[in-house]
Protein backbone atom coordinates (compact mmCIF):
# COMPACT_ATOMS: atom_id res chain seq x y z
CA UNK A 1 0.00 0.00 0.00
CA UNK A 2 1.59 3.30 -1.05
CA UNK A 3 2.34 5.87 1.62
CA UNK A 4 -0.08 8.83 1.74
CA UNK A 5 1.23 12.06 0.22
CA UNK A 6 3.17 14.32 2.59
CA UNK A 7 1.39 17.16 4.35
CA UNK A 8 3.07 20.56 4.66
CA UNK A 9 1.85 22.49 7.72
CA UNK A 10 4.73 24.94 8.06
CA UNK A 11 3.61 27.86 5.89
CA UNK A 12 4.61 30.33 8.61
CA UNK A 13 8.20 29.20 8.03
CA UNK A 14 8.15 29.50 4.25
CA UNK A 15 5.82 29.08 1.29
CA UNK A 16 6.25 27.53 -2.17
CA UNK A 17 7.20 29.97 -4.92
CA UNK A 18 4.16 30.72 -7.07
CA UNK A 19 4.44 29.73 -10.75
CA UNK A 20 3.38 33.25 -11.77
CA UNK A 21 6.22 34.68 -9.68
CA UNK A 22 8.80 32.39 -11.33
CA UNK A 23 7.52 33.44 -14.76
CA UNK A 24 7.76 37.14 -13.86
CA UNK A 25 11.39 36.71 -12.74
CA UNK A 26 12.57 34.81 -15.83
CA UNK A 27 13.30 37.78 -18.16
CA UNK A 28 15.79 39.21 -15.66
CA UNK A 29 17.95 36.11 -15.94
CA UNK A 30 17.95 36.51 -19.72
CA UNK A 31 17.60 39.52 -22.02
CA UNK A 32 16.79 42.02 -19.22
CA UNK A 33 19.95 41.30 -17.23
CA UNK A 34 21.14 44.92 -17.00
CA UNK A 35 22.33 46.83 -13.94
CA UNK A 36 19.67 49.44 -13.06
CA UNK A 37 22.41 51.97 -12.29
CA UNK A 38 23.81 51.80 -15.84
CA UNK A 39 22.88 54.55 -18.31
CA UNK A 40 22.72 52.36 -21.44
CA UNK A 41 19.63 50.62 -22.81
CA UNK A 42 20.13 47.46 -20.75
CA UNK A 43 20.45 49.52 -17.59
CA UNK A 44 17.46 51.70 -18.47
CA UNK A 45 15.29 48.62 -19.05
CA UNK A 46 16.29 47.23 -15.66
CA UNK A 47 15.66 50.61 -14.01
CA UNK A 48 12.22 50.82 -15.57
CA UNK A 49 11.33 47.36 -14.26
CA UNK A 50 12.62 48.21 -10.78
CA UNK A 51 10.73 51.51 -10.67
CA UNK A 52 7.54 49.78 -11.78
CA UNK A 53 7.97 47.12 -9.10
CA UNK A 54 8.46 49.80 -6.47
CA UNK A 55 5.32 51.64 -7.60
CA UNK A 56 3.21 48.50 -7.60
CA UNK A 57 4.44 47.30 -4.20
CA UNK A 58 3.83 50.76 -2.76
CA UNK A 59 0.25 50.58 -4.03
CA UNK A 60 -0.19 47.30 -2.13
CA UNK A 61 0.68 49.12 1.10
CA UNK A 62 -1.09 52.41 0.44
CA UNK A 63 2.34 54.05 0.26
CA UNK A 64 4.26 56.29 -2.15
CA UNK A 65 6.93 54.66 -4.35
CA UNK A 66 9.79 56.55 -2.71
CA UNK A 67 8.72 55.08 0.65
CA UNK A 68 9.58 51.49 -0.39
CA UNK A 69 13.10 50.09 0.05
CA UNK A 70 13.85 46.59 -1.23
CA UNK A 71 15.98 44.43 1.08
CA UNK A 72 17.26 40.86 1.37
CA UNK A 73 14.38 39.82 3.64
CA UNK A 74 12.63 40.29 6.95
CA UNK A 75 15.76 40.13 9.11
CA UNK A 76 17.52 42.90 7.21
CA UNK A 77 14.37 45.03 7.16
CA UNK A 78 13.88 44.62 10.92
CA UNK A 79 17.51 45.49 11.63
CA UNK A 80 17.46 48.47 9.29
CA UNK A 81 14.27 49.75 10.90
CA UNK A 82 15.29 49.43 14.54
CA UNK A 83 19.00 50.23 14.31
CA UNK A 84 18.64 52.67 11.42
CA UNK A 85 16.02 54.73 13.26
CA UNK A 86 17.89 54.54 16.58
CA UNK A 87 21.19 55.64 15.08
CA UNK A 88 19.57 58.44 13.10
CA UNK A 89 17.74 59.78 16.16
CA UNK A 90 20.40 59.25 18.81
CA UNK A 91 19.70 61.93 21.40
CA UNK A 92 20.44 62.08 25.16
CA UNK A 93 16.80 63.02 25.78
CA UNK A 94 15.48 60.05 23.75
CA UNK A 95 17.47 56.99 24.76
CA UNK A 96 14.71 54.39 25.02
CA UNK A 97 14.03 51.70 22.43
CA UNK A 98 10.73 49.99 23.21
CA UNK A 99 9.65 46.55 22.04
CA UNK A 100 8.06 43.37 23.40
CA UNK A 101 9.48 40.04 24.59
CA UNK A 102 7.46 38.14 21.96
CA UNK A 103 9.13 39.71 18.91
CA UNK A 104 11.01 37.80 16.25
CA UNK A 105 14.68 37.46 17.18
CA UNK A 106 15.57 39.81 14.31
CA UNK A 107 13.94 42.64 16.26
CA UNK A 108 15.07 41.54 19.73
CA UNK A 109 18.69 41.19 18.58
CA UNK A 110 18.54 44.66 17.02
CA UNK A 111 17.16 46.07 20.28
CA UNK A 112 20.02 44.42 22.19
CA UNK A 113 22.49 45.90 19.71
CA UNK A 114 21.01 49.36 20.24
CA UNK A 115 21.35 48.83 24.00
CA UNK A 116 25.04 48.04 23.52
CA UNK A 117 25.30 51.40 21.75
CA UNK A 118 23.76 53.28 24.67
CA UNK A 119 20.01 52.81 24.28
CA UNK A 120 17.73 51.87 27.15
CA UNK A 121 15.94 48.68 26.08
CA UNK A 122 12.39 48.66 27.39
CA UNK A 123 10.19 45.59 26.80
CA UNK A 124 6.42 45.86 27.16
CA UNK A 125 4.86 42.94 29.06
CA UNK A 126 2.23 40.78 27.37
CA UNK A 127 -0.78 38.99 28.79
CA UNK A 128 -1.17 35.25 29.09
CA UNK A 129 -2.81 35.37 25.67
CA UNK A 130 0.19 37.16 24.18
CA UNK A 131 -1.27 40.65 23.77
CA UNK A 132 0.48 43.89 24.74
CA UNK A 133 -1.47 45.62 27.48
CA UNK A 134 -1.41 49.26 28.59
CA UNK A 135 1.70 50.73 26.99
CA UNK A 136 1.18 54.38 27.92
CA UNK A 137 3.59 54.20 30.83
CA UNK A 138 6.40 52.84 28.67
CA UNK A 139 5.84 54.81 25.44
CA UNK A 140 6.56 58.32 26.59
CA UNK A 141 8.66 61.32 25.64
CA UNK A 142 12.03 59.65 26.14
CA UNK A 143 11.40 56.97 23.48
CA UNK A 144 13.34 57.11 20.23
CA UNK A 145 11.99 53.96 18.55
CA UNK A 146 9.14 51.56 19.28
CA UNK A 147 8.87 48.20 17.48
CA UNK A 148 5.90 45.84 17.89
CA UNK A 149 5.14 42.99 15.49
CA UNK A 150 1.65 42.99 13.96
CA UNK A 151 1.07 39.20 13.96
CA UNK A 152 3.16 36.86 16.06
CA UNK A 153 4.94 34.23 14.00
CA UNK A 154 4.60 31.50 16.65
CA UNK A 155 1.04 31.98 17.91
CA UNK A 156 -0.70 34.08 15.25
CA UNK A 157 -1.78 36.57 17.93
CA UNK A 158 -2.61 40.01 16.49
CA UNK A 159 -1.25 43.02 18.35
CA UNK A 160 -3.16 46.35 18.56
CA UNK A 161 -0.69 47.99 16.20
CA UNK A 162 -2.90 50.94 15.12
CA UNK A 163 -3.40 52.01 18.75
CA UNK A 164 0.26 51.47 19.65
CA UNK A 165 1.42 53.40 16.58
CA UNK A 166 -0.86 56.29 17.48
CA UNK A 167 0.51 56.29 21.03
CA UNK A 168 4.08 56.32 19.73
CA UNK A 169 3.31 59.19 17.37
CA UNK A 170 1.80 61.19 20.23
CA UNK A 171 5.01 60.62 22.22
CA UNK A 172 7.18 61.70 19.27
CA UNK A 173 8.67 58.22 18.78
CA UNK A 174 9.31 56.41 15.50
CA UNK A 175 7.08 53.32 15.27
CA UNK A 176 8.06 50.14 13.43
CA UNK A 177 6.05 46.98 12.93
CA UNK A 178 7.21 43.62 11.66
CA UNK A 179 4.32 42.74 9.31
CA UNK A 180 5.94 39.60 7.88
CA UNK A 181 3.10 37.36 9.11
CA UNK A 182 0.45 40.09 8.89
CA UNK A 183 0.48 41.08 5.22
CA UNK A 184 -2.41 39.37 3.46
CA UNK A 185 -3.73 37.98 6.76
CA UNK A 186 -4.90 41.23 8.40
CA UNK A 187 -5.70 44.61 6.85
CA UNK A 188 -2.45 46.55 6.32
CA UNK A 189 -2.66 50.09 4.92
CA UNK A 190 -0.17 52.76 5.95
CA UNK A 191 -2.64 55.50 4.99
CA UNK A 192 -4.86 54.36 7.85
CA UNK A 193 -2.27 53.25 10.43
CA UNK A 194 0.39 55.73 11.58
CA UNK A 195 3.37 53.36 11.33
CA UNK A 196 6.65 54.94 10.25
CA UNK A 197 8.43 51.71 9.29
CA UNK A 198 7.00 48.34 8.22
CA UNK A 199 8.72 45.05 7.35
CA UNK A 200 7.72 42.59 4.61
CA UNK A 201 9.30 39.26 3.61
CA UNK A 202 8.82 37.68 0.19
CA UNK A 203 9.10 34.00 1.02
CA UNK A 204 6.04 34.16 3.28
CA UNK A 205 3.97 35.26 0.26
CA UNK A 206 5.07 32.90 -2.52
CA UNK A 207 8.20 34.77 -3.60
CA UNK A 208 11.74 33.34 -3.25
CA UNK A 209 13.79 33.47 -0.08
CA UNK A 210 16.17 36.40 -0.02
CA UNK A 211 13.90 39.35 -0.76
CA UNK A 212 11.95 41.68 1.46
CA UNK A 213 11.00 45.31 1.76
CA UNK A 214 10.92 48.08 4.32
CA UNK A 215 8.29 50.78 4.16
CA UNK A 216 9.84 54.10 5.28
CA UNK A 217 7.36 56.93 5.77
CA UNK A 218 8.50 60.21 4.21
CA UNK A 219 10.44 62.29 6.71
CA UNK A 220 11.57 59.29 8.80
CA UNK A 221 15.32 59.54 9.33
CA UNK A 222 17.14 56.25 8.79
CA UNK A 223 20.87 55.53 9.04
CA UNK A 224 21.93 52.82 6.53
CA UNK A 225 23.36 49.52 7.67
CA UNK A 226 25.46 49.20 4.50
CA UNK A 227 27.82 51.74 2.98
CA UNK A 228 29.30 52.27 -0.45
CA UNK A 229 26.63 53.37 -2.89
CA UNK A 230 23.80 55.82 -3.47
CA UNK A 231 21.17 53.28 -4.49
CA UNK A 232 17.71 53.57 -2.95
CA UNK A 233 18.33 57.13 -1.78
CA UNK A 234 21.27 55.89 0.29
CA UNK A 235 19.04 53.85 2.59
CA UNK A 236 20.17 50.52 1.15
CA UNK A 237 23.33 50.77 -0.98
CA UNK A 238 24.21 47.99 -3.41
CA UNK A 239 23.16 46.87 -6.87
CA UNK A 240 19.45 46.13 -6.74
CA UNK A 241 18.16 42.59 -7.33
CA UNK A 242 15.61 43.42 -10.01
CA UNK A 243 14.32 39.87 -10.48
CA UNK A 244 13.59 39.50 -6.78
CA UNK A 245 12.01 42.95 -6.49
CA UNK A 246 9.64 41.98 -9.31
CA UNK A 247 9.00 38.63 -7.61
CA UNK A 248 8.04 40.26 -4.30
CA UNK A 249 5.74 42.68 -6.07
CA UNK A 250 3.89 40.00 -8.03
CA UNK A 251 3.55 37.83 -4.92
CA UNK A 252 2.24 40.75 -2.87
CA UNK A 253 -0.34 41.67 -5.51
CA UNK A 254 -1.56 38.09 -5.76
CA UNK A 255 -1.71 37.78 -1.98
CA UNK A 256 -3.87 40.88 -1.69
CA UNK A 257 -6.17 39.78 -4.51
CA UNK A 258 -6.78 36.50 -2.70
CA UNK A 259 -6.81 37.87 0.85
CA UNK A 260 -10.53 37.86 1.61
CA UNK A 261 -11.18 34.37 0.24
CA UNK A 262 -7.98 32.98 1.74
CA UNK A 263 -8.77 34.43 5.17
CA UNK A 264 -12.05 32.54 5.20
CA UNK A 265 -10.51 29.33 3.82
CA UNK A 266 -7.55 29.32 6.20
CA UNK A 267 -9.76 30.14 9.19
CA UNK A 268 -11.91 27.10 8.44
CA UNK A 269 -8.87 24.86 8.06
CA UNK A 270 -7.18 26.16 11.21
CA UNK A 271 -10.36 25.83 13.28
CA UNK A 272 -11.03 22.31 11.97
CA UNK A 273 -7.46 21.28 12.79
CA UNK A 274 -7.67 22.68 16.32
CA UNK A 275 -11.07 21.08 16.83
CA UNK A 276 -9.80 17.66 15.80
CA UNK A 277 -6.72 17.92 18.01
CA UNK A 278 -8.70 19.07 21.05
CA UNK A 279 -11.30 16.34 20.48
CA UNK A 280 -8.58 13.68 20.43
CA UNK A 281 -6.36 15.26 23.11
CA UNK A 282 -8.73 17.03 25.51
CA UNK A 283 -5.99 18.47 27.73
CA UNK A 284 -4.06 20.02 24.85
CA UNK A 285 -3.56 23.79 25.13
CA UNK A 286 -3.91 26.20 22.20
CA UNK A 287 -1.78 29.23 23.00
CA UNK A 288 -3.36 32.63 22.36
CA UNK A 289 -6.75 31.12 21.54
CA UNK A 290 -8.62 33.79 23.51
CA UNK A 291 -7.02 36.60 21.50
CA UNK A 292 -7.60 37.87 17.99
CA UNK A 293 -5.41 35.71 15.75
CA UNK A 294 -4.38 35.60 12.13
CA UNK A 295 -6.05 32.63 10.40
CA UNK A 296 -3.03 30.57 9.43
CA UNK A 297 -1.24 29.68 12.68
CA UNK A 298 -2.05 27.48 15.66
CA UNK A 299 0.37 26.71 18.48
CA UNK A 300 -0.52 23.65 20.55
CA UNK A 301 1.09 22.18 23.67
CA UNK A 302 0.39 18.68 24.93
CA UNK A 303 1.22 18.21 28.63
CA UNK A 304 3.62 15.37 29.26
CA UNK A 305 4.82 15.13 25.66
CA UNK A 306 8.18 16.34 24.39
CA UNK A 307 7.55 18.74 21.50
CA UNK A 308 10.72 17.79 19.64
CA UNK A 309 9.81 14.11 19.79
CA UNK A 310 6.29 14.84 18.56
CA UNK A 311 7.66 16.87 15.66
CA UNK A 312 9.96 13.99 14.72
CA UNK A 313 7.06 11.54 14.85
CA UNK A 314 4.97 13.83 12.65
CA UNK A 315 7.83 14.10 10.18
CA UNK A 316 8.25 10.34 10.07
CA UNK A 317 4.57 10.15 9.10
CA UNK A 318 5.06 12.74 6.36
CA UNK A 319 3.76 15.81 8.21
CA UNK A 320 5.86 18.98 8.33
CA UNK A 321 5.41 21.25 11.35
CA UNK A 322 7.72 23.21 13.65
CA UNK A 323 8.34 24.05 17.27
CA UNK A 324 8.05 27.80 16.64
CA UNK A 325 10.13 30.18 14.56
CA UNK A 326 12.14 28.38 11.87
CA UNK A 327 15.06 30.64 12.82
CA UNK A 328 15.17 28.90 16.21
CA UNK A 329 15.29 25.33 14.90
CA UNK A 330 17.87 23.35 16.85
CA UNK A 331 17.57 25.55 19.95
CA UNK A 332 16.83 23.21 22.88
CA UNK A 333 15.33 26.02 24.96
CA UNK A 334 11.54 26.50 25.09
CA UNK A 335 10.05 29.26 22.95
CA UNK A 336 10.84 32.74 24.26
CA UNK A 337 7.39 33.78 23.03
CA UNK A 338 5.55 31.24 25.16
CA UNK A 339 7.74 31.90 28.19
CA UNK A 340 6.99 35.62 27.90
CA UNK A 341 3.28 34.73 27.91
CA UNK A 342 3.78 33.03 31.28
CA UNK A 343 3.60 29.46 29.97
CA UNK A 344 5.36 26.98 32.26
CA UNK A 345 8.68 25.86 30.74
CA UNK A 346 7.64 22.20 30.66
CA UNK A 347 4.44 23.05 28.80
CA UNK A 348 6.28 25.45 26.46
CA UNK A 349 8.73 22.64 25.66
CA UNK A 350 5.83 20.53 24.37
CA UNK A 351 4.62 23.15 21.88
CA UNK A 352 4.09 22.43 18.19
CA UNK A 353 3.30 25.11 15.62
CA UNK A 354 1.06 24.09 12.73
CA UNK A 355 0.52 26.65 9.98
CA UNK A 356 -1.87 26.26 7.06
CA UNK A 357 -1.54 27.84 3.64
CA UNK A 358 -1.49 27.33 -0.10
CA UNK A 359 -0.75 23.59 0.09
CA UNK A 360 -3.36 22.82 2.76
CA UNK A 361 -6.61 21.06 1.88
CA UNK A 362 -9.44 19.68 4.03
CA UNK A 363 -8.00 16.21 3.40
CA UNK A 364 -4.67 17.34 4.91
CA UNK A 365 -6.44 18.59 8.01
CA UNK A 366 -8.51 15.41 8.31
CA UNK A 367 -5.40 13.26 8.08
CA UNK A 368 -3.41 15.24 10.66
CA UNK A 369 -6.42 15.57 12.95
CA UNK A 370 -6.67 11.78 13.08
CA UNK A 371 -2.90 11.19 13.28
CA UNK A 372 -2.04 13.73 15.98
CA UNK A 373 -3.89 12.03 18.88
CA UNK A 374 -2.42 8.64 17.97
CA UNK A 375 1.11 10.03 18.03
CA UNK A 376 0.43 11.76 21.35
CA UNK A 377 -0.79 8.48 22.83
CA UNK A 378 2.37 6.71 21.67
CA UNK A 379 4.59 9.49 23.00
CA UNK A 380 2.89 9.35 26.40
CA UNK A 381 3.20 5.57 26.54
CA UNK A 382 6.90 5.80 25.71
CA UNK A 383 7.42 8.48 28.37
CA UNK A 384 5.58 6.37 30.97
CA UNK A 385 7.71 3.33 30.15
CA UNK A 386 10.86 5.31 30.84
CA UNK A 387 14.26 5.04 29.11
CA UNK A 388 15.47 1.70 27.81
CA UNK A 389 19.12 1.11 28.69
CORMOSUL-V686016 format. One line per field, one symbol per residue. phi: phi as a letter, one per 20 degrees, with the letter a starting at -180 (. if undefined). psi: psi as a letter, one per 30 degrees, with the letter a starting at -180 (. if undefined). burial: # if it has 9 or more other ideal C-beta (glycine too) atoms within 8 Angstrom, else .. Layout:
BEGIN
phi = ???
psi = ???
burial = ???
END
This chain:
BEGIN
phi = .fffffddccffeacfffgffgfffggedcfdefefeeeffffffffffffffffffgffdmdegfeddeceqfffffffffffffffdgbgeceeddbcfdffffffffffffffeofefcdffdffendfefdgfeecfeeeccccffcffedmfeefggffffffffenefddcedgeefndcfcbffddfeebbdccffedodffobbbcfcggnefbefedcpbdfllmfbfpffefgffffffffffffffegfffgffffffffffffffffecgefcefmfedfcfedccccddgncfffffffffffendebbeqfffdgnefffgfffffenfggffffefcedceageecgfffffffefgfffffffffffffnfdd
psi = kkklklkjhhffellkkkeeeeeffeffgcfhflkffkfaeeeeeeeeeeeeeeeeeeeffgllefgkkkafaeeeeeeeeeeeeeefgkkffifkjkalfglkfeeeeeeeeeefgfljkjkklllfggkkbjgefejafgkekkjkkekkfefgkklieeeeeeeeeefglkkkkjgefekfelkjjfffkhkfkkklkeffggllkgkalkkjkkfjkjklelkflglhgfeilkkkjeeeeeeeeeeeeeeeefeeeeeeeeeeeeeeeeeeeeefifglkjkgfflkllffkkjkkjkgkkeeeeeeeeefggkkalgbkffgkfjfklkfeeefggkkeeeefgkkkkklbegkleeeeeeeeeeeeeeeeeeeeeeeflkj.
burial = ......######..#.##..##.##..#...#.#.#.#...######.###.######.##.#.#.#####.#################....######################.#.#.#######.####..#..##...#################.##.######.#.#############..#.#..################.########..#.####.....##..###..#################.##..##..##.##.#######.##..#####..#.###########.###.###.###..#########.#.....########.#...###########..#...#############.###..#......
END
